[in-house]
Amino acid sequence: MRIGFFGEVMREHRADGLGYGFGGDTLNTALYLHRFSRQTATDLVVQYFTMLGQDDASDQLAATLAAEGLSLRAGRHPDKTLGQYWIDIDAAGERSFRYQRDDSAARQYFCSSFGTSYGRTTTDLEQALADGSLDALYLSGISLAILAEPDRMRLYSAVAGFVRRGGRLIFDNNFRPLLWTNTTASRWQQLLLPLCTLALLTDSDERLIWQKTSAGAAALVDAALQAGVSTVVLKCGPAPCWIGQGATRLQIPAQQVPQVVDSSGAGDAFAAGFLASFLTAPDALADAAQAGHQLAAAVVQQHGAIIALAAMPLLSEQAEGDHAG
């Protein structure tokens, strides 16, 4: 199984003030999934597609991912940089972000004027989607929101062709109101959901995107399935996640933790744990959800979106109880 991820990577400033790392929703999921693939010695190959700058942070990111062994498929923009974000946490460990990303190189990934100027007419991602070198593609709402509208259309065209040829699309709805409006987000989600094999949705984001503040979890799952998604997972924070597939509806309790230190990246970690199981055993939905909860529980007990490799749980360990995700 060869899965590609597309998105934006930024320099992360941790809430505890102890240095910095790197993060970004799709990167967090890609790196955790890659770690699981190495841990279990599966034939899963993870590739990450993005655009870097020529700055020191871009160099450091490339070196970090090389040390992890994650395949980075990244061009270099001569005038742009990595974005940055700062994590703030409240007394309950709930995170909020401050961003500096206007000059983010990843925003230029599909920009035709940049490609023409530098002799690049087809991106690495478009080529991989067209030539059969990927089996699945993972996108998020942020992957789309950072792009200009013509660039979103270019990505959508490549993805639609990929799905028609048998490729699998996996979508996480991550919604950031600072990047685009709920009206734009809902329009694009309507376009993408019918193409999706799997949608990993967050309940609070779904309510904001569709302006359905009182919608229950079951209704949100049903709406996504009616849009054409094969399998829907609704992440509900510390509450049980919901899974919908055909007529099946499951609720899987989250894993309990003694204290939430920093909720950054919890949903991305859940997605990685779920995928690590789901991609190899697609019928074992409850096991996949437990794997997702397990990793999310480990992540929220430490600072930063990406925890140290040594702190990763073993995929075979069984989650118990009730928190994270």
Residue, then its C-alpha position, 0 to 999 in steps of 0.5 A: m500500500r502506497i499512500g501520499f499526503f499533501g499539506e503544509v508543514m510549519r515550525e511549531h513553538r511549543a506551549d512549554g517554551l522548550g524549543y521548537g519542532f515541526g507540525g501540520d495536520t497532514l504531516n502529523t498523521a503521515l509521520y505517525l503512520h510511517r512510524f507505525s509502519r516501521q514498528t509493525a514491519t508492514d509494506l505500507v509506504v508513506q510519502y509526503f508532498t509539499m513545498l519548502g522554502q530556501d530558509d534554515a527552517s526548511d533545511q531543518l525540516a528536511a533533515t528531521l524527516a530524513a532522520e525519521g525515514l519519511s519520504l519527503r517529496a518537496g520542491r523548493h520555492p526561492d522566495k517563500t519560507l515555512g510558516q510558523y505557529w505558536i501553541d497556547i493551552d488553557a488550564a484543561g490542556e485545550r490548545s489554541f494556535r497563533y499563526q504566521r503563514d502568509d509567506s508559506a511556500a506550501r501555498q504555492y504548490f499548485c501555482s501555475s505562474f510559479g511552475t511556468s517560471y521555473g520550468r515545472t508544469t506538473t507537480d510531483l503529486e499530480q504525476a504520482l496520482a496520474d501514473g499509478s505510483l500511489d494507491a491512496l491520497y490523504l487530504s484535509g480541509i487545511s490542505l485545500a484552504i491554504l490554496a487559491e481557488p484555481d489551485r484547488m480546482r487543479l488539485y480536485s481535477a487530479v484527485a477526481g482522475f485518480v479516484r476514477r482510476g481506482g485510487r482511494l481518497i481519505f479526507d479529514n475535515n480540519f476546519r480553520p475559520l482564519l483560512w476560509t469561510n464555512t460557506t467555502a469549506s462546505r462547498w468544497q467538502q460537498l465536492l470531495l465527499p463523494l470521492c472518498t473511501l474514508a472520511l475522518l471528521t471532527d464533530s465540532d468542525e462539522r457543526l461549524i462547516w454546516q452551521k448545524t450547532s445542535a446536530g447530534a453525532a448520529a446525524l452528522v455521520d448519516a449526512a456524510l454517508q448520504a453524501g457518498v462516503s464509504t466509511v465515516v469516522l466522527k471524532c468527538g474529543p473525549a467522548p466515544c467516536w462514531i463509525g458509520q459504514g453502510a447500515t453499521r453504526l459503532q461507538i468506540p469509547a476513547q481512552q482515559v488519561p490522568q491529565v491532558v497536557d496539550s491537546s495539539g495533534a490529538g485528532d491527527a494522531f487518532a487518524a494515524g492510529f486508525l489508518a495503521s489498522f484500517l489500511t491492513a484490516p478494513d473490516a476491523l473497525a473497532d480495532a482501528a478506532q481503539a488504535g486511534h484512541q490509544l495514540a491520541a491518548a499518548v499525544v495529549q499527555q505531552h507537549g507538541a503535536i508530534i511526540a518523541l519516537a520513544a513515547m510512541p505506544l505499540l500498535s498491538e497494545q489494546a486501549e482501555g477506558d475512555h479519553a482522547g481522539 
